[in-house]
Every structure is written in structure tokens, then in C-alpha cells.
Amino acid sequence: MSNEVCRRAELLKFFHEEPSFGERCGTCDTCQTRSAHSNDIERDFSFRGARLVLYTISMLNEKQGISSIEKVLRGIKMVPYRYKNSSVVQDAVHKKVIEMKSQMVGNKKRVPVSYFTKELLPALVERGYVQTLAQSATIASGRRTTWSSYVMSDKGRNALITGTIILPVPRSIREFEKEQKAKIEKSLQALKDVGADVEQIPKHELEEGDGIVFKALRKWYNYLDLLQRNDRLDRLDQVEDLRLRIDAWRMDVATKYKVAPSDAMPYHLLLNVAYTAASLHGDIIQKEALLAAGVRSGGIDVLVITINAWIDENKGDLATKPERGIDRDHESSKMLLPDTAFEPEKPWEFFVYRLQQKTGHASWESSYNRFTAGEHPQTIAISPISGRPIQVNTVIDHVYNGILSGRKVDLRRLSTLSTPPTKSQWDTLSRLEVETDINVVGDPKTSGKDGEVVRMMIDFLAPIMGEEFVATVFYDRTPEEKAKFEEWCQYFKWYSSLRRIGFTPSFEAEDSIEGR
């Protein structure tokens, strides 16, 4: 039964009775929907999934039913005869489906397959974009089976190329939008409760509950809330002071150049810069990174000075550096790295490439690609593709993922951001692998002694850090302990990554060290 006509009227007509109330009863679900949404009965669904359904049908032969359509939408490979012809490349079809899903607009971007086959497909049939054909076949048991297959009409073929696809709004969309509206209102109220200026959020982001400004506010205030919940009130005051300093700079620039503060620096970018600067672990902010992240102001040099002055004043325990290693490692030979980008012969055996359905890529892939293209990690951290700022160390971890996936990486450039271990430190890590009986190149799920699951870095480095450190919760550890652990974690990431891809490093000769 159509979702557009009165249900009571259709039932009465089925029993050859004439409805006394006319064409619409006003009380069934379709009539109530029509009354409640009189100005929103139909919408253009060309970029809301309808064109994707048409594309899927166009790739199949005329005998395929709903199950085949669903498999294509899910990315499941099928036997070749189910496609329209032998020239169809299934991987290319899957890639196109992911691309079209990523281009869907509105709130319903992440949808179950049933949305396409149970909501949009019947509407496409009803509006003449798709036709159904009755099919039948005798199966192996001798039983006759029947089903409906789907083919595009001329109207559907034209709509696949261009133009609008006007369909009635499905009930699931109405319900989903109602749920989303409640979630958005809850998120906005949560931001208001912690003092966020929600007036900064553009109207279209308020409607969708997502966007670069929404994400920046949520990330910043979640960070402050985390500090509050962990009773790190000193750090909370410090990062709020950083935000106020950047905002004061923004107001000065706006006054000097007679522009709006948002033109000097959009508020969401201010929060992203503050979050990244607060996570630099004593490093300084780079002017080039700010420029590449979108800071466009004649006062950018003053901004760099402002941020770096804050970093210098507040690095505190992050500035505490232990004596490097355990054997006067600053005098040990440095690792020699290739002059050109290194490409592993193959990925690490246990590397897992987790594809994100929304983007069609792994979560780390964007950072890796941008780093490989020459972008500064600070720029990537301030302005990631997701719109939600991340830490510079997270960007570096994404580059390590690139190495483990078998991709080419400039190790020399990486070494300027993350210090590789010296010969003495490498030997220490090799000894720890034997001492702890943790196999860093094996399956992480069974890499411990006798196949035990381990907390890789902390259990591996336990002999260096000591059992008391391992047993102490993070916030109770001393500044010196945190700094020492962070340093050795950096070395461990180099060690484990290179071991996993089969790269055996060379080091400077001892006589070259003596001649320094």
C-alpha cells in the first residue's frame, strides 16, 4: 500500500465500499503526516540515497532482486553473472558506492541498508523511476520459486545522470530527524552548561548537529571537562589562560586592522590552535603550521610569540627531562636513516586496516597522506579532515601506522619530530624484548609470555620504569617519571615499528662519535 494515500480509504475501496469521509480520513498515519508536514510532504532525494539505489540497479542484470541490491550496497562480492555484463569491475562498483554514500546530504548519512531497499526503492517504483519484473525459476529440489526483480525505466536512467528525484519523505526519516533534533538539543544544552558560546555555531551546523565549529567547541569543552573530572585544576587554569591570551591577540588584531574578530581568526580555529598548542609537550608552535592551518593575519608573528611564551611559562612537568637512557646515551651513536623515503617490502603481518564506512579510508590515512605531501604535523593537528582537532603525537602515531601498513615514509623527516633511539637505547630495547619475553613483531593479542595478552608499552618498559611506576595511576606519577616514560615510549615506537617491517637500522661508527 502506498505511503501517500489514505489507508482507511484504500481499505474501504478494497472491499468495494465508498469512504463517507471522502479521499482522506484525517486520522490514519499518512493523513496525520500530511497534516503535520503539509509543507514538507516531498523532498529531492537525489543526494539522499535515491541516486545510489538507481546506480546499484544499473550495475545488475534485469533478473536481480532485493538481496542482490543489498549485497552491492554492503560491498559484498557476488558471482559475476549477477551483474549487467562481464565488464563490470566489482571493486570499482564498491568504490563508487562508498563515494556516493559519502556525498549524501542531510542527517541520515549513516543508514542501514534497509533504508535504501525498504524506504527508497518502493518510492522509486511508485514514482516510475524503477520498474518491477516478475521472475521465476526451478531450483535444485525441483520446486518453483518466484521473485520480483528491478530495472530502471527511461525516467530512472535520466535521473541517474542529472536532475532532481522527488519522493515522499519516508517515515524512518521523520523518526530519525526527531531523534537527531533531541540529540542536538541535548548537545547544545551540554555546551551551554559549561559556558560555551553556542552563538558561534552557524545555522546549518545547528540543524545537522555537526560541522567544524560544532566539533571544535565540543572538543575544547570536553577537554576542559576531562581536566575538571581528573582534578587537574592547575592545568585547567593554564589552558583557559592560553585561550584568553589568543583571544586578546585576536581582539587587538581586529582593532588594529578594523575588521571583525572572526575575520582576524574564526573562533573555532582559535580553539583548535589552543588545543594543539596545549598538547605540544614543551615543543614550540611553528608559524608555518599556523599559516597552513588557515591563520591569516598581519599579526601572526605576535601570535607565535604569545603562544610560545605561554608554552615556556607552563610546560612545567613536560619540560622535565630525565637523563637520557641509562648509559650516557647522548654520547651513543645515532641511528643512520635513508636519504630517500623508505618503503617496506610488505606490511606488518598483523597490521589491521580498518576502513571507515563514511570516508572509505582508515582513520589514520588522512594524516599520513598530508604528512607525506609535506604538511607540518602541527597544521594537520589543528585542521584535520574530520574538523575535530587532534594532538601532534596522534599525527605522528598515524605516520607509524603508514609504516606498518607497508607505505613509503621519509624516516629522516619523521626523526625531526620523534627522536629515534641511539645504538645504546636500541640495544636496551632488544634486551628488554628478551627479558620480558614480549614478541613485538607477533600478534598483539598473544605476544606476551606463553601467549598472554600484555599492555604493550608499559609492560615492555617495566624493567626500566620499575614495578612501583607500573602500579601507580597516571596522575599520581611524578613529573620526572612521566617525562622518562614518554621518552622511552617514543623510542619504543621506533623500535617496534622498524622491527615489525623488517628494517634493521645502522648506527654511526664509534670513532665518528669520538671525533665530534
HELIX and SHEET records of a PDB file:
HELIX    1   1 ARG A    7  PHE A   14  1                                   8    
HELIX    2   2 ASP A   29  ALA A   36  1                                   8    
HELIX    3   3 SER A   46  ALA A   50  3                                   5    
HELIX    4   4 ARG A   51  SER A   58  1                                   8    
HELIX    5   5 ILE A   66  ARG A   74  1                                   9    
HELIX    6   6 PRO A   80  ARG A   82  5                                   3    
HELIX    7   7 GLN A   90  SER A  102  1                                  13    
HELIX    8   8 VAL A  113  SER A  114  1                                   2    
HELIX    9   9 TYR A  115  LEU A  120  3                                   6    
HELIX   10  10 LEU A  121  GLU A  126  1                                   6    
HELIX   11  11 ASP A  154  ILE A  161  1                                   8    
HELIX   12  12 ARG A  171  ASP A  193  1                                  23    
HELIX   13  13 VAL A  198  GLN A  200  5                                   3    
HELIX   14  14 LYS A  203  GLU A  208  1                                   6    
HELIX   15  15 ILE A  212  ARG A  229  1                                  18    
HELIX   16  16 LEU A  233  TYR A  257  1                                  25    
HELIX   17  17 PRO A  261  ALA A  264  1                                   4    
HELIX   18  18 TYR A  267  ALA A  278  1                                  12    
HELIX   19  19 LYS A  287  ALA A  293  1                                   7    
HELIX   20  20 ILE A  300  ASN A  314  1                                  15    
HELIX   21  21 GLY A  316  ALA A  319  5                                   4    
HELIX   22  22 ASP A  329  GLU A  331  5                                   3    
HELIX   23  23 GLU A  365  THR A  372  1                                   8    
HELIX   24  24 PRO A  377  ILE A  382  1                                   6    
HELIX   25  25 VAL A  392  LEU A  404  1                                  13    
HELIX   26  26 LEU A  411  SER A  415  1                                   5    
HELIX   27  27 LYS A  423  THR A  436  1                                  14    
HELIX   28  28 PRO A  444  THR A  446  5                                   3    
HELIX   29  29 LYS A  449  GLY A  451  5                                   3    
HELIX   30  30 MET A  456  PHE A  460  1                                   5    
HELIX   31  31 ALA A  462  MET A  465  1                                   4    
HELIX   32  32 GLU A  467  ALA A  471  1                                   5    
HELIX   33  33 PHE A  474  ASP A  476  5                                   3    
HELIX   34  34 PRO A  479  ARG A  500  1                                  22    
HELIX   35  35 GLU A  510  GLU A  514  1                                   5    
SHEET    1   A 2 GLU A  42  ASP A  44  0                                        
SHEET    2   A 2 ILE A 166  PRO A 168 -1                                        
SHEET    1   B 2 VAL A 130  THR A 138  0                                        
SHEET    2   B 2 ARG A 144  MET A 152 -1                                        
SHEET    1   C 2 MET A 335  LEU A 336  0                                        
SHEET    2   C 2 SER A 506  PHE A 507 -1                                        
END                                                                             
